[in-house]
Amino acid sequence: MADGGARRLAGLRDRLHRALDQALPGRVHLNGAERDRLPGTLNISVDGTTGPELLAAAPGIAASTGSACHSGAATPSPVLRAMGLDDARALGAVRLSLGRWTTTADIDRAAGTLIAAVRALSPHSP
């Protein structure tokens, strides 16, 4: 993270967040603090989708959800619930991680894939 690596990652993270937020106005919610957070992690929920549903519809995106499956039933993450998120938002959480080799092209491709997935899951929403 030396030589501006953290600043570069934070910029890429914010680029991804902005792209999603602009393409899906009012539907993308940041889970966690806007400031003082890890530079290479973006945890969001998108209204109208669950994390597993979104990732299943987004081929090529390697991410994790904020929920765990137990006996076939998805349950909200206790951490996200402790942060005050309601069940729907906690079940919708997706954690996207960036790394040293992440490029602007990777971010733009990920944003496009996620936006297309959300639109396919809820075709009557923006």
N, C-alpha and C positions, 0 to 999 in steps of 0.2 A: 504494500500500500504506500510505499515511499514514492517520492517524486510526483505527487499529485494524483496518485491512483485513486484515492478515496474521492477526491473532487470529480474526477472523470466518471467514476461509477455513479456518483450521486446525480450527475448531469444526465447520464443515460437513463437512470431510474426515473428521473423527473420527466424526461422526454417521453418515456413509455406511458407514464401516468397521464401526462397532458394529452397525448394522442388518443388514449382510451376515453378520457373525460370529454374531449372535444367531439369525438365521433358518437359518443353515447351520452348526451347531455342529461345531467341529473340522475343518471343510473349508476355511476361508478363512485364507490365510497372507499376512502382510505381507512384502513383498520390500523389504528395506532397514531402516534404523534406525527405531526407534519414536520416538526423540527426535531433535532437530537435523536436521529434514528440511524440504523445501519445504512451505509451508502449503497450497498449492492442488493438490497431487499425491498420489494414492493408487495405489500399485503393489501389486497382490495376485495371488495364484494361488488357484484353487479346485480342490481335489482332484476328479478325475474328469472334468475338462474341459480343453480347450486354449483358449488365448486366442482364436484365430480362430473356433473352434466356438461359444464363449460369445457373442462379439459378433454372430455370424451369427444366433443365436437370440434376441438382445435388440434388437428393432426400436426405433429412436429413440435408441439410445445411441451417441454419437460418442466413441470411445476408440481407443486403439492397443494393439497387442500387443507383447509383449517378444520376438517372434521375427520373423525375416525369411524370406521365401520366395525360394528360389533353385532354378531349374529344376523348379519344382513341388513341391519338398520343403521342408517347414518345418524350420528349424534353430534351435537354442537361441541366444538372445542371448549374444554373448561377454561382455557386461558382467554379465549375470545369472549366467553360469557363473563368471566371475571373483569374484563375490560369494559363491560356494560353493553355489549352487543346483544340484540335480541336473537332468538333462535334462527330466524330466516336469514339474517345478515351473517351470523356465524356459520351457518351451513353453506352460505354462498362464498365464503372466503377462499381465495386463491393466493398462494405465496409464490411470487416470481423472483428468482434469484439471478443476479448478474455476476459475472466473474471477470477475471483479468483479461480474458480474450474476447469478451463481448464487444461487438462493434455497433456502430450506428445502424448499419444495414441489418444486423440481427434484431435490433430493437424495432426498427420499422417493419420488418417481416413479422415479428411476434405481435406487434400491435395490429397489423392487418389481419393476421390469422385469428386473433381473439375477437376483433370487431366483427369479422365475418361469422364466427361461431355464435356470438351473441345474437346477431341479426337472424341467423338461421333458426335459433332456438325460439326467438320471439319476433316473427316477421312483421308484426303490426306495430312494433315500437321503433323509435328512431335508432 
